[in-house]
Amino acid sequence: KSPKSTSEEKKQAIVPAEEFVPCGKDKSSMKKSYTVALMIPLYLDDVTQMDVTPESGATPQENRPLQFVQFYEGFRMALDSLEKTGVSLKVNVYDAERDTLKTLKLLHDPQLKNTDLIIGMMYHRNFQMVSDFAEKNKIPIVNPLSERDLILEKHKHVFKVRPSLKTQFSEMIRYLQTNFKDSNIVVVSDSKKINKITADSIMRAMEYTKSDVHLADGYGEVISLLTNKKPNLIIMISDDKSYVLDVVTKLNEHRTEFGITMLGIPRWDRFDDIEADYLVNLKTLVMAPYFVDYDDAGVKKFVSMYEEKYHTDPEPLAFQGFDITFYFISALWKFGTSFDRCIPDFRMNSLQTDFRFTSSKDNGYENQYWEMYQYENYHLRRIILNP
């Protein structure tokens, strides 16, 4: 053999063969039909004991079988849509209650080892048990709920849908550098240590870009740092509703004197009792892991179909169930069981959020995408962060 051919053989021996196969071309990972498991707390044994009469006033939390039922309904609608496009599936649904002994029993189901994808809508300890099982058997498993980075450590097959707050921070800085570089930026936080650390980090990041940025020592100092010579951006770092309401009220009183835009972090999408007028007046921006635009044609169609099928309005869990199921099964159908190495570049229009996954060595995949929307003329308008 020539030296050249020997060299080529060594190179091919060092580099795994799959590295040479483009995404979606690895026939060894493709199947005519795939097996998908949904693990979700349905508490089916409690169904006959529920009181769903209007007079009972029982909440979904009190009627445990209703807690996650909308996620399941969104899951079912996604399956119906996928099967209409020719996707062939075998679907198993497991009632994954909080009881860890019952979860352990589920893991003894022999057909679970041959599953191609697990969607784990579970409590934390239960998910840990199932993700250990999935890692051992090399089964991709999706976590729709957790924001904890710990679920990814040493679990290369876990996909965490909810982005962490640290990714929110990096997305926000990128957005500010592009859109508010010439503004007067005032950063204010409540007294929590973590929020003060975040405020200092934002200050350093914006000072590095030579932005006009100031740190307010409590909301009482905010007004003195505003100017009428350029637009003002107030970055409010607090998850304390009372504190936020105080600042928003104070700023609203001065809205006619200064051009003010307010950015609320870390999770203002959870606030539902702040005056909408104030948020509109201050052109408030909010970052959230998901956002539903009810003016979108796809959302309107989904809402209509959901109402027709289930005779109620879809809540965020229903959109989430549909998006996650449709996205991951589409990836599985397109790329086969090795879809994990292809998914960082897999894009798809969704109803509630986008998916942009990244991973680090020996760890699982985290969605990095955050939505941003703004209160404008009493409507919520989506802002494209990273097209």
C-alpha positions in Angstrom: 0.0 0.0 0.0 1.1 3.5 -0.7 2.0 5.8 2.3 -0.9 8.0 1.3 -3.5 5.3 1.5 -2.1 4.1 4.9 -2.4 7.7 6.2 -6.1 7.9 5.0 -6.9 4.7 6.8 -5.4 6.0 10.0 -7.4 9.2 9.7 -10.7 7.2 9.2 -9.9 5.0 12.2 -9.4 8.0 14.4 -12.5 9.9 13.4 -15.9 8.1 14.0 -17.7 7.2 10.8 -20.9 9.1 11.8 -18.9 12.4 11.7 -18.8 12.0 7.9 -22.6 11.5 7.6 -24.6 14.7 7.2 -27.7 15.2 9.4 -30.6 13.3 8.1 -28.5 11.0 6.0 -27.6 8.4 8.6 -29.8 5.5 7.4 -28.8 3.3 10.4 -30.7 5.7 12.7 -33.8 5.9 10.6 -36.9 3.8 11.2 -40.3 3.3 9.5 -42.0 4.0 12.9 -40.9 5.4 16.2 -41.9 4.8 19.8 -42.6 7.8 21.9 -43.4 7.9 25.7 -45.1 10.7 27.6 -44.7 10.6 31.3 -47.1 13.0 33.0 -48.9 13.2 36.4 -52.5 12.4 35.5 -53.6 10.9 38.8 -56.0 8.6 37.0 -57.0 6.9 40.3 -58.4 10.2 41.6 -60.6 10.9 38.6 -63.7 9.4 40.1 -63.3 11.4 43.3 -63.2 14.8 41.5 -65.8 17.4 42.1 -66.0 19.5 38.9 -69.2 21.3 39.5 -69.1 25.1 39.4 -70.4 25.2 43.0 -67.3 23.3 44.3 -64.9 26.1 43.4 -62.1 23.6 43.2 -58.9 24.7 41.5 -56.8 22.4 39.2 -54.3 22.1 42.0 -57.1 20.7 44.2 -58.3 18.4 41.4 -55.0 16.8 40.7 -55.9 15.0 37.5 -56.6 18.5 36.0 -53.2 20.0 36.8 -51.4 19.0 33.6 -54.3 17.8 31.5 -53.9 20.7 29.1 -50.3 19.7 28.3 -51.6 16.2 27.5 -54.4 17.7 25.3 -51.8 19.8 23.4 -49.6 16.6 23.1 -52.6 14.8 21.5 -53.3 17.6 19.0 -49.6 17.6 17.9 -49.8 13.8 17.4 -52.9 14.2 15.3 -51.2 16.8 13.1 -48.0 14.8 12.7 -49.8 11.6 11.8 -51.7 13.5 9.0 -48.3 14.3 7.4 -47.4 10.6 7.3 -45.4 10.3 10.6 -45.8 6.8 12.0 -45.7 6.4 15.8 -46.4 4.1 18.6 -47.3 6.2 21.7 -47.3 5.1 25.3 -48.6 7.4 28.1 -47.5 6.8 31.6 -49.2 8.2 34.7 -46.1 9.5 36.5 -47.4 10.6 39.9 -45.2 12.3 42.5 -44.8 8.9 44.4 -41.2 7.8 43.5 -42.1 4.2 44.2 -44.7 4.3 41.4 -42.1 5.9 39.1 -39.7 3.1 39.9 -42.4 0.6 39.0 -42.9 2.4 35.6 -39.3 2.0 34.8 -39.6 -1.8 34.9 -41.9 -1.7 31.9 -39.8 -3.8 29.4 -40.9 -1.8 26.3 -39.6 1.4 27.8 -36.0 0.4 27.0 -36.9 0.4 23.3 -38.4 3.9 23.4 -37.0 6.4 20.9 -38.1 9.6 22.8 -39.4 10.3 26.3 -41.2 13.6 27.1 -41.0 13.9 30.9 -43.6 16.2 32.3 -42.7 15.3 35.9 -41.8 16.5 39.3 -38.1 17.0 40.0 -37.2 13.8 41.9 -39.2 11.7 39.5 -37.5 13.3 36.5 -34.1 12.5 38.0 -35.0 8.9 38.3 -36.2 8.7 34.7 -33.3 10.7 33.3 -30.9 8.3 34.9 -32.7 5.5 33.2 -32.7 7.4 29.9 -29.0 8.0 30.2 -28.2 4.4 30.8 -30.3 3.3 27.8 -29.3 6.3 25.6 -32.8 7.5 25.2 -33.4 11.3 24.5 -35.6 12.8 27.2 -37.3 16.2 27.2 -37.9 18.2 30.3 -40.6 20.9 29.7 -40.7 22.5 33.1 -37.4 22.8 34.9 -35.1 25.8 34.8 -32.4 24.0 36.8 -29.0 23.5 35.1 -28.3 20.6 37.4 -30.6 18.3 35.4 -28.2 18.5 32.5 -25.0 17.6 34.3 -23.6 14.2 33.2 -26.9 13.6 31.3 -26.1 13.9 27.6 -29.5 12.9 26.5 -31.6 15.4 28.5 -33.2 18.4 26.6 -34.1 21.3 28.9 -36.8 23.4 27.2 -36.9 26.3 29.8 -33.8 28.5 29.4 -31.9 29.5 32.5 -31.8 33.1 33.8 -28.1 33.4 32.8 -29.1 32.9 29.1 -31.7 35.7 29.6 -28.9 38.0 30.8 -26.7 37.4 27.7 -29.7 37.8 25.3 -30.7 41.1 27.0 -27.2 42.6 26.8 -27.0 41.8 23.2 -30.4 43.4 22.6 -29.4 46.6 24.6 -26.1 47.0 22.7 -28.0 47.0 19.4 -31.1 49.0 20.3 -30.3 51.3 23.2 -26.6 52.2 22.7 -27.4 56.0 22.4 -29.9 56.1 25.3 -29.5 57.2 28.8 -29.6 53.9 30.7 -30.5 53.7 34.4 -30.2 50.4 36.2 -32.1 49.9 39.5 -32.6 46.8 41.6 -34.3 45.8 44.8 -32.2 44.8 47.9 -31.8 41.1 47.1 -28.2 40.2 46.8 -28.6 38.2 43.5 -30.4 41.2 41.9 -27.7 43.6 43.0 -25.1 41.3 41.5 -27.1 41.3 38.2 -27.3 45.1 38.3 -23.5 45.4 38.7 -22.9 42.9 35.8 -25.2 44.9 33.5 -23.3 48.1 34.4 -20.0 46.5 33.6 -21.2 45.0 30.3 -22.8 48.3 29.2 -19.8 50.4 30.3 -17.6 48.2 28.2 -19.6 49.2 25.1 -19.2 52.9 26.2 -22.9 53.3 26.8 -24.3 56.1 28.9 -25.3 54.0 31.9 -26.0 54.8 35.5 -26.7 52.8 38.6 -29.5 54.1 40.8 -29.2 53.5 44.6 -32.9 52.5 45.1 -35.8 53.7 43.1 -35.8 57.1 44.9 -32.7 58.1 42.9 -34.1 57.0 39.5 -35.9 60.3 38.7 -32.7 62.4 39.3 -30.8 60.3 36.7 -33.4 60.8 33.9 -32.8 63.3 31.1 -34.9 65.0 28.5 -32.0 65.3 26.1 -32.1 61.7 24.9 -34.4 58.6 25.4 -34.3 57.0 28.8 -34.2 53.2 29.4 -34.9 52.0 32.9 -33.7 48.5 33.6 -35.7 47.2 36.6 -34.2 44.1 38.3 -36.7 42.8 40.8 -39.1 39.9 41.2 -40.8 41.6 44.2 -44.2 42.7 43.1 -44.6 45.4 45.8 -41.2 46.9 44.9 -41.9 46.8 41.2 -45.3 48.4 41.6 -43.8 51.3 43.7 -41.2 52.0 40.9 -43.7 51.7 38.1 -46.1 54.1 39.8 -43.3 56.6 40.5 -42.1 56.5 36.9 -45.6 56.8 35.5 -46.0 60.1 37.3 -43.0 61.5 35.3 -43.8 59.9 31.9 -44.7 63.3 30.3 -41.4 65.0 31.4 -39.1 62.3 30.0 -39.1 59.8 27.2 -39.1 56.5 29.2 -38.9 52.9 28.2 -38.8 50.3 30.9 -37.3 46.8 30.8 -38.4 44.4 33.5 -36.4 41.4 34.5 -36.0 38.6 35.6 -39.5 37.2 35.2 -42.1 39.9 34.9 -44.2 37.7 32.8 -45.4 36.1 36.1 -46.8 39.4 37.3 -50.5 39.8 36.6 -51.6 42.5 38.9 -49.7 45.6 37.8 -51.7 48.4 36.2 -51.8 47.8 32.4 -52.0 51.5 31.9 -48.7 52.1 33.6 -47.0 49.3 31.6 -48.3 50.8 28.3 -47.4 54.4 29.3 -43.8 53.3 30.0 -43.5 51.2 26.8 -42.6 48.3 29.0 -40.4 45.5 27.6 -40.6 42.0 29.2 -38.4 38.9 28.5 -40.0 35.5 29.0 -39.3 31.9 28.0 -42.5 31.9 26.0 -45.1 34.3 24.5 -48.4 33.6 22.7 -49.4 36.1 20.0 -53.1 35.8 19.7 -53.1 37.8 16.5 -51.0 35.1 14.8 -52.8 33.1 12.2 -51.4 29.8 13.4 -52.3 30.6 17.0 -55.9 31.5 15.9 -56.2 28.2 14.1 -54.9 26.2 17.1 -57.2 28.0 19.5 -60.2 27.3 17.3 -59.4 23.6 16.9 -58.7 23.3 20.6 -62.0 24.9 21.6 -63.8 22.6 19.2 -62.1 19.5 20.5 -62.0 20.2 24.2 -64.8 22.9 24.7 -62.5 25.2 26.6 -59.8 27.8 26.0 -56.2 26.7 25.7 -53.9 27.9 28.5 -50.1 28.1 28.2 -49.7 24.4 29.0 -51.7 23.4 26.0 -49.5 25.5 23.7 -46.4 24.1 25.4 -47.7 20.5 25.0 -48.3 21.0 21.3 -45.0 22.9 20.5 -42.7 20.5 22.3 -44.3 17.4 20.9 -44.4 18.7 17.4 -40.9 19.9 17.4 -39.1 16.9 18.9 -41.1 14.3 17.0 -40.5 16.2 13.8 -36.7 16.2 14.6 -36.9 12.4 15.3 -38.8 11.8 12.0 -36.4 13.9 10.0 -33.0 12.9 11.5 -33.7 9.5 13.1 -32.6 8.4 16.5 -29.4 10.4 16.2 -31.3 13.6 16.0 -29.4 15.0 19.0 -26.4 16.1 17.0 -28.6 17.7 14.4 -31.0 19.6 16.7 -28.8 22.6 17.4 -29.5 23.7 13.8 -33.1 22.6 13.6 -35.6 25.5 13.3 -39.4 25.4 13.2 -42.2 27.9 13.6 -43.9 27.3 16.9 -47.0 28.7 18.6 -45.5 29.8 21.9 -41.7 29.9 21.7 -38.7 29.0 19.5 -36.2 26.3 20.2 -32.4 26.9 20.0 -30.5 24.2 21.8 -26.8 24.1 22.7 -24.9 21.6 24.8 -21.5 21.4 26.6 -19.2 18.5 27.0 -20.7 15.5 28.8 -23.9 17.5 29.5 -27.3 17.7 28.0 -29.0 20.3 25.8 -30.5 23.6 26.9 -32.8 25.9 25.0 -31.2 29.3 24.8 -34.1 31.2 23.3 -36.0 34.0 25.1 -39.0 35.9 23.9 -39.2 39.6 24.3 -42.5 41.5 24.0 -43.6 45.1 24.5 -46.8 46.7 25.8 -47.9 49.0 23.0 -51.4 50.5 22.5 -52.8 47.9 24.9 -51.5 45.1 22.8 -48.5 42.9 23.4 -46.1 43.0 20.5 -43.4 40.4 19.9 -39.9 41.7 19.3 -37.5 39.5 17.3 -34.3 39.1 19.4 -32.1 36.9 17.3 -33.5 36.1 13.9 
